Amino acid sequence: MRNILLLIVLWTGIHANAAGEYDVRDFGAAGDGKTLDHEAINRAIDSCEARGGGRVVLPAGTYLCGSIRLKNNVELHIMSGATILAAPPSMKAYDEAEHFGGPEYQDGGHTYFHNSLIYAVGKQNISITGRGMIDGKGLTRKDTERAGNVQGGSIGTGDKAIALKNCRNTLIRDVTIYRGGHFGIIMTGCDVGTVDNVTIDTNRDGFDIDCCKYLTVSNCKINTPSDDALVLKSSYALKRPVLCEHITISNCVITGYKVGTLLDGTYLPEKVNWVCGRLKLGTESNGGYRNIAVTNCTFMYSSGLAFEEVDQGLMENIVVSNISMSHVHHYPIYITTGCRNRGPKERTDVSSAADIMISNVMADDVDSLAGIIITGMPGHPVRNIALSDISIRYRGGGAKELAYKNYREQGTNYPEPKFAKETPAYGLFARHVDGLDISNVTFHTAKPDYRPAIMLDNVNSATISNLKAPVEKGVKKIVTVRSKNVTVK
């Protein structure tokens, strides 16, 4: 009797495990890198969902795939030694892009989701986990935007590694994404989710968070030598302006090495392009950003922090702390509003930014193109900006004539400092700001720089305390003020 009871217990445990896990090989997946396996994986996912949910497992092997469709209550688990390999466009293995049905104010990568390697639309309780790899070799990095102008329509093949839209309660953990196409991960309109310990080494954007709420991003390593690394956006992809809000980002690493060299450990810096890595809010910003916290992150061979509200949304309650940067391209910190206004023409809102606090930042080998930039618009200043406990080592070398340069207004221009050329101050340039608090800030220059350390232009109510910065011979003032109510202590 005792042996019979033991057998019953053992059988029950095995049966429960079998009921909760679905091995894709049992559904016909070959894992040989030659046979298209996405339909077998989709059968496993469908079976898992039909039985109430569970885990779909990819054991070690290479699974050549087109579109994999995630479903409710399903965890896609990619085991160590397993790779999902994106099929080439010639195999026509990706789902057709869905119908959008309305004006497209954002490019096709933000608009269409079905033409992705792994996607879900309107699902809940979905997960992608495991120490395996997603290799987007067959994905395109191209988009349908030309020189900042949206052309409309889908790119016509797979262009994203992971794409989630209008999903709730999501988890992405431990996976590695290599060559992710236009986006390694894009999440649009998703509420309540976690992305943790994910590594992305890719040739366009690493991770885009668009119109999402209550997301936590932690312990991620993102290498993007040709575009943005970790980006919050607020596009018109949901056919209305939607805030991206209540987002926390912590303990992440952002780099601009050549594609693949973060993964293989050679860490070869990429030649500086128009942008190379960075943590950004924008540029798509129809709804805006609110209640965002970023802490304990490092940057290497990349651009810095870029907070850009240019599409009639708001940007407020942003807190950044404990940031380390080394070999910084173009700028360390950039805060701006503008009036690109990519959206319905009948909207009359004006982009706004307020209540942004950045503290405990160390940066070395920073490009002499631009220092910290904080700019609003005439008649619409950014408000209540606080910078404290910041130390930046610039390369220096700025000529004296640059101090008299007429630095362009943001206006309708694309918000990228490279296109505006050098700033008239080497350390910090602020214009159209109401409420600026600068404390315990130190600037160094490797070579003499004959611009002032700080220039304030149309700034109202500013306090500068405990500023330390070199002043070269012939430079009249460490701080140039064309503003009112400015106190320098």
BAVEXRO-203224 format. One record per residue (C-alpha): residue number from 0; x, y negated, z negated. Coordinates in Angstrom, 2 decimals, always signed. Each point is the difference from the previous one (the first is absolute). Example, Ala and Ser with C-alpha at 12.3 -4.5 7.8 and 13.67 -1.06 7.14 Angstrom:
<rs>
   k      xx      yy      zz
   0  +12.30   +4.50   -7.80
   1   +1.37   -3.44   +0.66
</rs>
This chain:
<rs>
   k      xx      yy      zz
   0   +0.00   +0.00   +0.00
   1   +2.86   -2.34   -0.86
   2   +1.60   +0.58   +3.43
   3   -3.32   -0.63   +1.75
   4   -0.44   -3.30   -1.85
   5   +3.57   -0.99   +0.92
   6   -0.66   +0.74   +3.68
   7   -3.20   -2.08   -0.13
   8   +1.89   -2.96   -1.51
   9   +2.77   +0.29   +2.58
  10   -2.47   +0.30   +2.90
  11   -1.97   -3.00   -1.27
  12   +3.15   -2.12   -0.16
  13   +1.08   +1.01   +3.50
  14   -3.49   -0.63   +1.37
  15   -0.16   -3.46   -1.63
  16   +3.41   -0.89   +1.45
  17   -1.04   +1.21   +3.43
  18   -3.24   -1.98   -0.23
  19   +1.92   -3.20   -0.82
  20   +2.87   +0.32   +2.47
  21   -0.13   +0.36   +3.77
  22   +3.17   +1.07   +1.80
  23   -0.08   -1.46   +3.51
  24   +1.67   +3.17   +1.35
  25   -3.14   +1.91   -0.91
  26   -1.86   -2.28   +2.41
  27   +2.38   +0.55   +2.90
  28   +2.80   -2.55   -0.53
  29   +3.32   +1.25   +1.40
  30   +2.42   -2.50   -1.55
  31   +2.51   +0.64   +2.78
  32   +0.35   -3.58   +1.23
  33   -1.29   +0.97   +3.46
  34   -3.64   +1.01   -0.48
  35   -2.54   -2.75   -0.61
  36   -1.17   +0.65   -3.57
  37   -2.33   -2.89   -0.78
  38   -3.18   +1.87   +0.89
  39   +0.96   +2.85   -2.35
  40   +0.73   -2.54   -2.73
  41   -3.35   -1.70   +0.67
  42   -1.77   +3.36   -0.32
  43   +1.64   +0.50   -3.38
  44   -1.07   -3.50   -1.06
  45   -3.59   +0.58   +1.15
  46   -0.17   +3.31   -1.87
  47   +1.43   -1.61   -3.14
  48   -2.55   -2.82   +0.09
  49   -2.89   +2.39   +0.66
  50   +0.85   +1.88   -3.21
  51   +0.08   -3.13   -2.12
  52   +3.64   -0.98   +0.47
  53   +3.45   +1.15   -0.99
  54   +3.51   +0.10   +1.40
  55   +1.02   +0.64   +3.61
  56   +3.59   +1.22   -0.03
  57   +2.65   -0.24   +2.70
  58   +2.82   +2.43   -0.88
  59   +3.54   -0.46   +1.33
  60   +0.07   -0.38   +3.78
  61   -0.44   -2.63   +2.70
  62   -3.59   -0.73   +0.97
  63   -0.33   -1.77   +3.35
  64   -3.18   -2.05   -0.31
  65   -2.40   -2.48   +1.46
  66   -2.72   -1.55   -2.16
  67   -0.62   +1.57   -3.42
  68   -3.33   -1.08   -1.54
  69   -0.12   -0.18   -3.79
  70   -3.33   +0.73   -1.71
  71   -1.61   -0.55   -3.41
  72   +1.60   +1.66   -3.03
  73   +2.93   +1.40   +2.01
  74   +3.67   -0.12   -0.91
  75   +2.37   +0.47   +2.93
  76   +3.12   +1.47   -1.59
  77   +3.20   +0.03   +2.08
  78   +2.42   +2.33   -1.75
  79   +3.77   -0.45   -0.11
  80   +1.42   +1.19   +3.30
  81   -3.23   -0.80   +1.87
  82   -0.18   -2.70   +2.68
  83   -3.01   -1.40   +1.82
  84   +1.48   -1.01   +3.37
  85   -1.95   -2.50   +2.10
  86   -0.68   +1.30   +3.51
  87   +1.17   -2.06   +2.99
  88   -2.58   -2.10   +1.89
  89   +0.24   +2.35   +2.98
  90   -1.75   +2.75   -1.98
  91   -3.08   -2.24   -0.51
  92   -0.50   +1.48   -3.47
  93   -1.30   -3.11   -1.77
  94   -3.65   -0.87   -0.49
  95   -1.38   -2.82   +2.11
  96   -0.21   -3.34   -1.73
  97   -3.43   -0.75   -1.42
  98   -2.27   -2.76   +1.31
  99   +0.55   -3.26   -1.88
 100   -2.88   -2.06   +1.31
 101   +0.92   -3.61   -0.56
 102   +2.67   -2.63   +0.59
 103   +3.47   +1.24   -0.92
 104   +1.89   -2.60   -1.99
 105   +2.69   +2.56   -0.91
 106   +2.06   +2.27   +2.20
 107   -0.97   +3.57   +0.83
 108   +2.16   +1.51   -2.71
 109   -2.22   -1.67   -2.59
 110   -3.21   +0.61   +1.92
 111   +0.03   +3.71   +0.91
 112   +0.63   +2.95   -2.30
 113   -1.04   +3.20   +1.81
 114   +3.09   -0.09   +2.24
 115   +2.28   +0.77   -2.94
 116   +1.98   +3.04   -1.09
 117   -1.83   +0.32   -3.35
 118   -3.15   -2.04   -0.61
 119   -3.19   -0.33   -2.01
 120   -2.89   -2.45   +0.32
 121   -2.63   -0.38   -2.71
 122   +1.25   +2.92   -2.12
 123   +0.63   +0.36   -3.73
 124   +2.23   +2.02   -2.32
 125   +2.65   +0.66   +2.64
 126   +3.68   +0.66   -0.59
 127   +3.21   +0.48   +1.98
 128   +2.70   +1.53   -2.17
 129   +3.12   +2.14   +0.04
 130   +3.74   -0.28   +0.58
 131   -0.31   +0.70   +3.72
 132   +0.35   -2.42   +2.92
 133   -2.24   -1.76   +2.49
 134   +2.08   -0.65   +3.12
 135   -1.69   -2.39   +2.42
 136   +2.35   +0.73   +2.89
 137   -2.86   +0.03   +2.53
 138   -1.70   -3.19   -1.30
 139   +0.38   -3.32   +1.77
 140   +1.26   -3.06   -1.81
 141   -1.62   -2.31   +2.57
 142   -3.11   -2.11   -0.61
 143   -2.45   -2.04   +2.04
 144   +1.14   -3.40   -1.23
 145   +2.09   -2.16   +2.32
 146   +1.92   -3.01   -1.29
 147   -2.42   -0.36   -2.89
 148   -3.11   +0.32   +2.18
 149   -2.37   +2.93   -0.51
 150   -0.73   +1.78   +3.27
 151   -2.71   +2.34   -1.32
 152   -0.49   +3.71   +0.45
 153   +1.86   +3.08   -1.17
 154   +3.56   +0.80   +0.94
 155   -1.36   +3.29   +1.40
 156   +2.01   +2.55   -1.99
 157   +1.07   +0.81   -3.55
 158   +1.50   -3.05   -1.73
 159   -0.22   +0.60   -3.77
 160   +1.27   +2.76   -2.29
 161   -2.65   -0.40   -2.75
 162   -3.09   -2.17   +0.46
 163   -2.81   -0.31   -2.57
 164   -3.03   -2.26   +0.40
 165   -2.85   -0.62   -2.46
 166   +1.17   +2.85   -2.22
 167   -0.32   +0.19   -3.78
 168   +2.12   +1.73   -2.63
 169   +3.05   +0.83   +2.09
 170   +3.41   +1.38   -0.88
 171   +3.21   +0.16   +2.07
 172   +2.91   +1.43   -1.94
 173   +3.52   +1.36   +0.59
 174   -0.14   +0.29   +3.80
 175   +2.65   -1.34   +2.38
 176   -0.96   -1.83   +3.19
 177   +2.54   -0.28   +2.81
 178   -0.66   -2.05   +3.15
 179   -3.55   -0.97   -0.93
 180   -1.01   -1.81   +3.20
 181   -1.64   -3.40   -0.34
 182   -0.78   +0.75   -3.67
 183   +1.47   +2.68   -2.23
 184   -3.07   -0.46   -2.22
 185   -2.93   -2.35   +0.49
 186   -2.88   -0.20   -2.47
 187   -2.90   -2.28   +0.91
 188   -3.03   -0.67   -2.20
 189   +1.04   +2.69   -2.49
 190   -0.94   -0.27   -3.68
 191   +1.71   +1.69   -2.96
 192   +3.16   +1.78   +1.10
 193   +3.57   +0.93   -0.84
 194   +3.09   +0.22   +2.19
 195   +2.94   +1.36   -1.95
 196   +3.52   +1.27   +0.72
 197   -0.41   -0.25   +3.76
 198   +3.03   -0.47   +2.27
 199   -0.44   -1.73   +3.36
 200   +2.80   -0.40   +2.57
 201   -1.60   -1.44   +3.10
 202   +0.22   -2.17   +3.11
 203   -2.88   -2.47   -0.63
 204   -2.05   -0.86   -3.11
 205   +0.46   +2.29   -2.96
 206   -3.17   -0.36   -2.07
 207   -2.88   -2.41   +0.66
 208   -2.74   -0.58   -2.61
 209   -2.88   -1.80   +1.70
 210   -3.20   -1.21   -1.72
 211   +0.50   +2.45   -2.89
 212   -0.80   -0.13   -3.71
 213   +1.37   +1.69   -3.12
 214   +3.08   +1.60   +1.53
 215   +3.21   +0.95   -1.79
 216   +3.23   +0.38   +1.97
 217   +3.02   +1.28   -1.90
 218   +3.41   +1.64   +0.38
 219   +0.06   -0.25   +3.81
 220   +3.05   -0.34   +2.27
 221   -0.77   -1.78   +3.26
 222   +2.53   -0.57   +2.79
 223   -1.21   -2.18   +2.88
 224   +2.79   -1.54   +2.12
 225   -2.35   -1.38   +2.68
 226   -3.05   -1.32   -1.86
 227   -1.65   -0.42   -3.40
 228   +0.51   +2.52   -2.79
 229   -2.84   -0.37   -2.49
 230   -2.80   -2.32   +1.10
 231   -3.32   -1.18   -1.39
 232   -2.40   -1.19   +2.68
 233   -3.55   -1.24   +0.18
 234   -0.97   +0.31   +3.65
 235   -3.37   -0.14   +1.73
 236   +0.07   +3.76   +0.62
 237   -3.12   +0.46   -2.15
 238   -1.78   -2.68   +2.09
 239   -0.09   -2.41   -2.92
 240   +2.53   -1.73   -2.25
 241   +0.86   +2.32   -2.91
 242   +2.42   -0.76   -2.82
 243   +2.93   +2.27   -0.71
 244   +0.02   -0.06   -3.78
 245   +0.96   +1.72   -3.24
 246   +3.16   +1.56   +1.44
 247   +3.06   +0.97   -2.07
 248   +3.39   +0.78   +1.53
 249   +2.85   +1.24   -2.17
 250   +3.37   +1.75   +0.14
 251   +0.30   -0.07   +3.79
 252   +3.09   -0.22   +2.22
 253   -0.05   -1.89   +3.32
 254   +2.84   +0.28   +2.51
 255   +0.93   -0.95   +3.55
 256   +2.34   +2.81   +1.01
 257   +0.02   +1.60   +3.45
 258   -2.90   +2.42   +0.46
 259   +0.80   +3.37   -1.55
 260   +3.02   -1.10   -1.99
 261   -1.93   -0.36   -3.24
 262   -0.98   +3.65   +0.37
 263   +3.39   +1.34   +1.06
 264   +1.89   -2.02   -2.61
 265   +2.26   -1.98   +2.34
 266   -1.76   -3.33   -0.75
 267   +1.09   -1.92   +3.11
 268   -1.26   -3.62   +0.00
 269   -2.02   -0.93   +3.07
 270   +0.88   -3.09   +2.01
 271   -2.19   -2.86   -1.16
 272   -3.06   -0.47   +2.22
 273   -2.87   -2.49   -0.37
 274   -0.96   +1.88   -3.15
 275   +1.57   +2.93   -1.79
 276   -1.89   +1.45   -2.95
 277   -1.69   -2.18   -2.65
 278   -2.96   +0.07   -2.35
 279   -2.70   -2.16   +1.53
 280   -3.50   -1.34   -0.48
 281   -1.26   -0.78   +3.50
 282   -0.01   -0.95   +2.70
 283   -3.56   +1.31   +0.58
 284   -1.80   -1.84   -2.80
 285   -3.66   -0.63   +0.79
 286   -1.13   +0.89   -3.52
 287   +3.24   -0.53   -1.89
 288   +1.68   +1.39   -3.11
 289   -0.87   -0.18   -3.66
 290   +1.34   +1.55   -3.20
 291   +3.19   +1.53   +1.38
 292   +2.87   +1.13   -2.25
 293   +3.46   +0.99   +1.26
 294   +2.78   +1.10   -2.35
 295   +3.30   +1.89   -0.25
 296   +0.79   +0.19   +3.73
 297   +3.29   -0.14   +1.90
 298   +0.81   -1.19   +3.53
 299   +3.08   +0.86   +2.06
 300   +0.92   -1.36   +3.45
 301   -3.51   -1.38   +0.45
 302   -1.95   -3.22   -0.09
 303   -1.47   -1.02   -3.34
 304   -3.47   -0.79   -1.33
 305   -2.41   -1.55   +2.52
 306   -3.42   -1.25   -1.14
 307   -1.91   -1.35   +2.99
 308   -3.63   -1.14   +0.08
 309   -0.76   -1.35   +3.48
 310   -3.45   +1.32   +0.97
 311   -2.41   -1.96   -2.23
 312   +0.12   +2.26   -3.04
 313   +1.27   -0.65   -3.51
 314   +3.16   +1.15   -1.75
 315   -0.09   -0.25   -3.79
 316   +1.06   +1.63   -3.25
 317   +3.22   +1.54   +1.34
 318   +2.60   +1.08   -2.56
 319   +3.48   +1.24   +0.95
 320   +2.76   +0.99   -2.42
 321   +3.29   +1.88   -0.24
 322   +1.13   +0.00   +3.64
 323   +3.54   +0.78   +1.16
 324   +1.10   -0.82   +3.57
 325   +3.30   +0.49   +1.80
 326   +1.01   -1.01   +3.55
 327   -3.16   -2.01   +0.62
 328   -1.03   -0.95   +3.55
 329   -1.41   -3.47   +0.72
 330   -1.55   -0.84   -3.41
 331   -0.41   +1.35   -3.57
 332   -3.47   -1.44   -0.81
 333   -2.54   -1.47   +2.42
 334   -3.45   -1.35   -0.97
 335   -2.11   -1.73   +2.62
 336   -3.47   -0.86   +1.21
 337   -0.94   -0.83   +3.58
 338   -2.85   -0.31   +2.47
 339   +0.56   +2.72   +2.56
 340   -3.64   +0.90   -0.78
 341   -0.19   +3.29   +1.86
 342   -3.69   +0.77   -0.48
 343   -3.51   -1.18   +0.96
 344   +0.10   -3.57   +1.28
 345   -3.06   -0.97   -2.02
 346   +1.87   +0.42   -3.28
 347   +0.91   -3.29   -1.66
 348   +1.99   +1.29   -2.99
 349   +3.51   -1.34   -0.55
 350   +2.83   +2.30   -1.10
 351   +0.95   -0.52   -3.64
 352   +2.58   +1.22   -2.52
 353   +0.18   -0.51   -3.75
 354   +1.35   +1.46   -3.25
 355   +3.09   +1.87   +1.14
 356   +2.67   +0.90   -2.55
 357   +3.40   +1.50   +0.92
 358   +2.61   +0.77   -2.67
 359   +3.19   +1.97   -0.65
 360   +1.39   +0.16   +3.53
 361   +3.64   +0.72   +0.90
 362   +1.14   -0.27   +3.62
 363   +3.44   +0.06   +1.62
 364   +1.41   -0.49   +3.50
 365   -3.06   -2.01   +1.04
 366   -0.19   -1.40   +3.52
 367   +0.73   -3.71   +0.30
 368   -2.96   -0.49   +2.38
 369   -2.45   -0.76   -2.77
 370   -0.21   -0.09   -3.75
 371   -3.21   +0.39   -1.93
 372   -2.83   -1.51   +2.06
 373   -3.33   -1.18   -1.44
 374   -2.26   -1.84   +2.43
 375   -3.66   -0.92   +0.13
 376   -1.84   -2.12   +2.55
 377   -0.64   -3.76   +0.14
 378   -3.02   -0.67   -2.19
 379   -0.07   +3.61   -1.19
 380   +2.96   +0.62   -2.32
 381   +0.86   +3.30   -1.57
 382   -0.59   -0.27   -3.73
 383   +1.63   +1.14   -3.23
 384   +3.18   +1.75   +1.09
 385   +2.47   +1.09   -2.72
 386   +3.54   +1.28   +0.59
 387   +2.13   +0.99   -2.98
 388   +3.18   +1.88   -0.87
 389   +1.22   +0.27   +3.57
 390   +3.60   +0.33   +1.19
 391   +0.82   -0.09   +3.72
 392   +3.38   +0.19   +1.73
 393   -0.18   -1.56   +3.45
 394   +2.55   +0.33   +2.80
 395   -0.01   -3.76   +0.38
 396   +1.55   -1.88   +2.91
 397   -2.87   -2.40   +0.69
 398   +0.93   -3.24   +1.75
 399   -0.81   -3.41   -1.49
 400   -2.19   -0.91   +2.99
 401   -2.48   +2.73   -0.93
 402   -1.02   -2.00   -3.07
 403   -1.63   -2.53   +2.36
 404   -1.71   +2.61   +2.14
 405   -3.74   -0.40   +0.64
 406   -1.09   +3.45   -1.13
 407   -3.10   +1.14   +1.89
 408   -3.44   +0.20   -1.54
 409   -1.42   +3.51   -0.09
 410   -3.16   -0.98   +1.87
 411   -1.07   +2.66   +2.48
 412   +3.50   +1.44   +0.36
 413   +0.83   +3.58   -0.84
 414   +1.22   -0.12   -3.62
 415   +3.59   +1.15   +0.31
 416   +2.92   -2.20   -1.18
 417   +2.28   +1.20   +2.78
 418   -2.17   -1.81   +2.53
 419   +0.11   -3.23   -2.04
 420   +3.82   +0.14   -0.18
 421   +2.02   -1.31   -2.94
 422   -1.58   -1.65   -3.01
 423   +1.22   -3.48   -1.06
 424   +0.95   +1.32   -3.47
 425   +2.11   +3.08   -0.57
 426   -1.56   +1.15   -3.28
 427   -3.68   -0.96   +0.02
 428   -2.20   -2.00   +2.37
 429   -3.54   -0.87   -1.16
 430   -2.63   -2.03   +1.84
 431   -3.71   -0.66   -0.61
 432   +0.00   +1.49   -3.50
 433   -2.07   -1.06   -3.00
 434   +1.51   +1.37   -3.21
 435   +3.51   +1.46   +0.25
 436   +1.93   +1.31   -3.01
 437   +3.65   +0.99   +0.53
 438   +1.96   +1.18   -3.04
 439   +3.28   +1.80   -0.60
 440   +0.90   +0.18   +3.69
 441   +3.60   +0.42   +1.15
 442   +1.29   -0.34   +3.56
 443   +3.50   +0.94   +1.21
 444   +1.57   -0.46   +3.43
 445   +2.80   +2.14   +1.43
 446   +0.98   -2.83   +2.37
 447   -0.60   -3.73   -0.47
 448   -3.52   -1.03   +0.95
 449   -0.64   -3.68   +0.61
 450   -3.76   +0.09   -0.35
 451   -1.57   -0.87   -3.36
 452   -0.78   +2.96   -2.23
 453   -3.69   -0.94   -0.22
 454   -2.21   -2.22   +2.13
 455   -3.53   -0.91   -1.06
 456   -2.19   -1.58   +2.66
 457   -3.54   -1.10   -0.90
 458   +0.07   +1.94   -3.25
 459   -2.17   -1.21   -2.84
 460   +0.68   +0.85   -3.63
 461   +3.26   +1.95   +0.02
 462   +2.33   +0.90   -2.85
 463   +3.55   +1.21   +0.54
 464   +1.87   +1.14   -3.11
 465   +3.39   +1.63   -0.49
 466   +0.95   +0.02   +3.68
 467   +3.58   +1.03   +0.77
 468   +1.26   -0.53   +3.55
 469   +3.19   -1.19   +1.69
 470   +0.14   -3.50   +1.47
 471   +2.50   -0.51   +2.80
 472   +1.91   -3.23   +0.47
 473   -2.06   -2.42   +2.03
 474   -3.36   +1.43   -1.02
 475   -1.76   -2.82   -1.83
 476   -2.51   +2.02   -2.00
 477   -0.36   +3.55   -1.19
 478   -3.77   -0.52   +0.22
 479   -1.52   -2.10   +2.77
 480   -3.46   -1.26   -0.91
 481   -2.59   -1.42   +2.36
 482   -2.79   +0.61   -2.46
 483   -1.68   -1.32   -3.14
 484   -0.23   +1.06   -3.64
 485   +3.25   +1.96   +0.14
 486   +1.96   +0.66   -3.19
 487   +3.56   +1.34   +0.13
 488   +1.44   +1.12   -3.33
</rs>
